[in-house]
Amino acid sequence: MARRKRKEEVPVWEPPEFDEVGYMRKEIENAKISMVVIAWAVVGAILAYLFYAFNLAVVGFLLGLLIFGALYFVLPMLGLPIHGFKRRDWASHAMVYFFSWLAFSILLLNAPFGDHTAPVVGSFAVGPFTAGANRTLPAANSTHCISVSPGTTSSPSVSTNKTLYIQFRASDNVRVASIHVVVKIAGSTQNATFVDVSGQPSACMANPPATNLPDTYAITVPTGPPNIEVDVTAVDEVGLTTTAAVSIAPVP
């Protein structure tokens, strides 16, 4: 009789015992390291901001990134082990540092912590002056305005009217501290008085009637040969200045 083959015994697989204590300890250490990385990103953002304030933006940017390498020495000094770190661990913390540093840097470079943006002057509109009853500015929707960009020339038709209405906007990310308007007519320079018309009905023809945006100002000036130049200078609270000029050549 043939000998009956002996059945092979199937090995029984048992999962390794889960080290719950070790796992929790590692997670707590990772959380502490992440908090230190974020706090270190604040330090890097402050250093970058200081260099940016002294017009060394490139140096501040590079320093803000390279300071991440100092964590190799800072973490052990704080009692956080890094001997088990692998490349993916450093890459993960580097990403956390970079985006945290970028966010803190953007916050520091903008109000209310800092103001490094100059005012904006523009949205010029020019038209013939048409005075309303008991008004120092044209009656609403009574002026045919022509938009003109800074550095260019506008040629509005004034017919028999010898006064021009000029509207412009001057704004800042925080606040415009002062505005100075200079009008040059035939070689003569004079300061012009402007009026805040923000939120008022627009004096320029519009259908339907429009309302002036915030930070909108207007002046009236007499015409004069051969043309008129209007310079508007806006200064913000930290002294940043912007000047925009337009030329006007009225067509009788």
Phi and psi in degrees as a GROMACS rama.xvg file:
@    title "Ramachandran Plot"
@    xaxis  label "Phi"
@    yaxis  label "Psi"
@TYPE xy
-69.5716  139.094  ALA-2
-72.0789  130.06  ARG-3
-68.5399  131.292  ARG-4
-68.1352  138.624  LYS-5
-81.3178  125.347  ARG-6
-64.0907  134.34  LYS-7
-74.1635  137.475  GLU-8
-78.3174  130.551  GLU-9
-82.4848  121.927  VAL-10
-65.7602  141.559  PRO-11
-95.0167  121.896  VAL-12
-88.5121  131.857  TRP-13
-120.708  129.128  GLU-14
-65.137  146.977  PRO-15
-64.4415  154.054  PRO-16
-69.7394  128.922  GLU-17
-76.6823  123.27  PHE-18
-87.1894  86.4698  ASP-19
-64.9617  -40.1194  GLU-20
-64.8675  -45.9981  VAL-21
-63.7281  -38.7294  GLY-22
-63.9007  -45.9033  TYR-23
-64.2545  -38.8153  MET-24
-63.0589  -40.9643  ARG-25
-67.6391  -39.5166  LYS-26
-65.9936  -38.6295  GLU-27
-65.7103  -41.6853  ILE-28
-63.282  -40.794  GLU-29
-64.3673  -38.0308  ASN-30
-65.743  -41.1729  ALA-31
-64.1268  -42.0667  LYS-32
-63.5157  -40.7249  ILE-33
-62.9777  -39.4912  SER-34
-65.1559  -39.8897  MET-35
-66.1825  -39.6638  VAL-36
-61.5957  -43.8264  VAL-37
-65.5998  -42.8363  ILE-38
-63.2862  -36.5708  ALA-39
-68.3684  -30.0131  TRP-40
-65.25  -33.2022  ALA-41
-63.6032  -42.4042  VAL-42
-61.3068  -44.9784  VAL-43
-62.8272  -38.2153  GLY-44
-66.9423  -38.8634  ALA-45
-65.579  -43.4967  ILE-46
-62.1062  -43.6051  LEU-47
-62.2495  -38.8499  ALA-48
-64.8292  -41.2056  TYR-49
-62.9764  -42.2618  LEU-50
-68.2099  -36.8466  PHE-51
-64.2576  -36.8947  TYR-52
-64.3938  -25.424  ALA-53
-101.013  25.7111  PHE-54
60.5726  32.8161  ASN-55
-120.171  56.3278  LEU-56
-63.5442  -39.4383  ALA-57
-65.709  -43.0977  VAL-58
-62.676  -43.724  VAL-59
-63.6748  -38.0253  GLY-60
-64.6699  -47.6816  PHE-61
-66.478  -40.6782  LEU-62
-64.6794  -39.6415  LEU-63
-61.7656  -30.6126  GLY-64
-83.3193  -41.9553  LEU-65
-71.6089  -22.9243  LEU-66
-66.1382  -14.912  ILE-67
-59.5564  -33.9232  PHE-68
-62.3401  -22.8453  GLY-69
-67.5081  -15.638  ALA-70
-64.253  -21.91  LEU-71
-60.2149  -28.6973  TYR-72
-101.264  -30.0795  PHE-73
-72.1347  -42.426  VAL-74
-59.752  -47.6645  LEU-75
-62.4631  -33.1593  PRO-76
-64.7132  -25.724  MET-77
-92.625  7.23015  LEU-78
80.4412  20.5176  GLY-79
-105.428  114.533  LEU-80
-70.669  141.185  PRO-81
-126.836  8.00679  ILE-82
-63.995  -25.6104  HIS-83
-93.6703  5.75283  GLY-84
-68.2722  138.541  PHE-85
-111.636  177.771  LYS-86
-60.2987  -39.3968  ARG-87
-66.6061  -30.3174  ARG-88
-67.2841  -46.1107  ASP-89
-64.2786  -38.895  TRP-90
-64.3195  -40.1773  ALA-91
-63.5028  -46.2666  SER-92
-68.8204  -31.9003  HIS-93
-63.9463  -39.2569  ALA-94
-66.2431  -41.8545  MET-95
-61.9924  -42.9751  VAL-96
-63.1907  -47.7722  TYR-97
-60.8212  -50.1669  PHE-98
-70.0816  -32.9724  PHE-99
-67.5285  -44.8196  SER-100
-61.4011  -41.6646  TRP-101
-63.6382  -43.1825  LEU-102
-64.3401  -46.2201  ALA-103
-65.6452  -36.0012  PHE-104
-64.9105  -42.9869  SER-105
-63.8732  -39.8607  ILE-106
-62.3686  -43.2547  LEU-107
-69.2012  -28.4192  LEU-108
-84.5048  -2.33652  LEU-109
-125.083  162.82  ASN-110
-60.6046  146.209  ALA-111
-90.5637  2.46373  PRO-112
-80.379  -33.8978  PHE-113
-154.782  158.705  GLY-114
-136.848  103.122  ASP-115
-119.364  18.5727  HIS-116
-112.265  124.936  THR-117
-73.4578  157.636  ALA-118
-62.0693  163.932  PRO-119
-116.713  127.287  VAL-120
-121.815  128.038  VAL-121
177.331  -154.858  GLY-122
54.4929  46.2841  SER-123
-72.9085  141.211  PHE-124
-139.157  134.035  ALA-125
-128.14  139.172  VAL-126
-161.9  171.081  GLY-127
-70.6864  143.709  PRO-128
-79.5266  128.759  PHE-129
-129.215  103.509  THR-130
-74.2974  137.395  ALA-131
-92.6133  172.744  GLY-132
-65.8115  123.975  ALA-133
55.6906  37.0852  ASN-134
-125.944  146.619  ARG-135
-90.7321  -11.6755  THR-136
-120.854  164.666  LEU-137
-58.6003  151.307  PRO-138
-64.5939  151.029  ALA-139
-56.313  134.064  ALA-140
60.8197  32.2938  ASN-141
-109.877  -0.777246  SER-142
-120.663  130.361  THR-143
-85.1096  97.8648  HIS-144
-91.311  150.489  CYS-145
-118.243  126.824  ILE-146
-72.0571  140.81  SER-147
-140.791  133.777  VAL-148
-87.8062  147.852  SER-149
-54.6649  136.73  PRO-150
88.8812  1.16546  GLY-151
-118.961  176.616  THR-152
-115.754  136.494  THR-153
-111.234  145.49  SER-154
-127.742  75.4362  SER-155
-76.0065  153.528  PRO-156
-90.3669  121.139  SER-157
-108.658  -6.2793  VAL-158
46.7018  -122.453  SER-159
-90.706  -4.28079  THR-160
-79.6077  127.115  ASN-161
-106.041  21.7024  LYS-162
-129.651  141.423  THR-163
-111.457  144.805  LEU-164
-105.715  125.33  TYR-165
-125.837  126.294  ILE-166
-120.606  142.445  GLN-167
-152.219  167.094  PHE-168
-120.735  141.438  ARG-169
-137.639  112.108  ALA-170
-134.325  165.806  SER-171
-148.741  158.314  ASP-172
-69.1074  -19.5637  ASN-173
-113.417  -73.7444  VAL-174
-165.227  141.153  ARG-175
-81.4847  121.757  VAL-176
-81.7187  -37.7138  ALA-177
-153.429  152.352  SER-178
-130.431  134.438  ILE-179
-128.466  124.177  HIS-180
-115.952  126.488  VAL-181
-119.918  131.957  VAL-182
-114.703  128.141  VAL-183
-112.271  116.52  LYS-184
-124.91  115.606  ILE-185
51.4985  44.8706  ALA-186
83.9921  -6.68233  GLY-187
-97.6321  131.522  SER-188
-109.717  131.728  THR-189
-145.563  149.5  GLN-190
-78.4524  144.305  ASN-191
-114.282  143.052  ALA-192
-90.2183  126.704  THR-193
-109.477  159.749  PHE-194
-124.161  136.291  VAL-195
-77.8313  115.535  ASP-196
-113.592  22.3685  VAL-197
-60.8166  133.539  SER-198
76.8377  -3.4987  GLY-199
-88.4471  160.682  GLN-200
-58.2476  135.411  PRO-201
-65.7785  137.964  SER-202
-81.0494  -8.82151  ALA-203
-88.5187  142.518  CYS-204
-57.1112  129.632  MET-205
-153.799  146.261  ALA-206
-135.877  107.438  ASN-207
-75.1883  165.606  PRO-208
-56.1752  137.805  PRO-209
-103.561  161.769  ALA-210
-111.676  134.96  THR-211
-61.263  141.966  ASN-212
-72.7858  165.298  LEU-213
-60.2378  157.188  PRO-214
62.2856  36.7346  ASP-215
-107.553  134.709  THR-216
-132.085  160.597  TYR-217
-145.271  150.481  ALA-218
-137.737  161.352  ILE-219
-124.717  135.855  THR-220
-138.433  150.056  VAL-221
-75.9893  152.772  PRO-222
-77.0787  163.973  THR-223
-170.726  144.09  GLY-224
-76.805  153.113  PRO-225
-84.1742  -24.531  PRO-226
-155.482  178.441  ASN-227
-125.119  138.882  ILE-228
-118.632  131.543  GLU-229
-117.54  120.464  VAL-230
-109.772  125.332  ASP-231
-116.315  123.906  VAL-232
-117.781  125.623  THR-233
-116.127  136.56  ALA-234
-125.375  131.405  VAL-235
-92.2679  -174.74  ASP-236
-69.2686  -22.401  GLU-237
-100.113  6.99366  VAL-238
94.1501  1.82132  GLY-239
-70.7021  136.13  LEU-240
-124.775  142.571  THR-241
-134.518  132.641  THR-242
-122.464  132.341  THR-243
-130.356  141.241  ALA-244
-131.873  144.498  ALA-245
-131.25  151.02  VAL-246
-110.666  142  SER-247
-127.36  124.191  ILE-248
-119.468  88.5462  ALA-249
-61.6783  144.72  PRO-250
-107.285  116.066  VAL-251
